[in-house]
């Protein structure tokens, strides 16, 4: 319902209330009880319309507030997805670099386990990214829970990223050690 219509209804209700009061007073002054009763009845109807209009305006305001909250939650969820995506890309880039170093070491007779760990780490990073995207999509469907879930997921992703980074550093150190053992430049 538009604001113009609501204002029109409010003016119309006020005019009806004034007319009803005038009828009641005129009926009382002239001794016409039916006119007095009619005026009182119309005043009661006008009060009910005003109460209904007020309740409707409050409901519209609550609806708008809920819509605004949902929009804000969607925005925060999108920001969290952006952060998670950037972190996942950084992790994936680091893992890719480590995988290349491990491949060189494996070609010179290094342990196959180092390369397998790099592949596992890359798969874990992809699974974490897919899980983060799935969680974000679920949050979009549930606007009320979205802000809380996005914050929890971001903390979890940061912890996962830190673990993946530590794992990638360990793999990089193993590759450097294997390179040093093989006397490669």
Secondary structure, DSSP 8 states (H G I E B T S, - for coil): --HHHHHHHHHHHHHHHHHHHHHHHHHHHHT-HHHHHHHHHHHHHHHHHHHHHHHHHHHHHHHHHHHHHHHHHHHHHHHHHHHHHHHHHHHHHHHHHHHHHHHHHHHTT--HHHHHHHHHHHHHHHHHHHHHHHHHHHHHH-HHHHHHHHHHHHHHHHHHHHHHHHHHHHHHHHHHHHHHHTT--
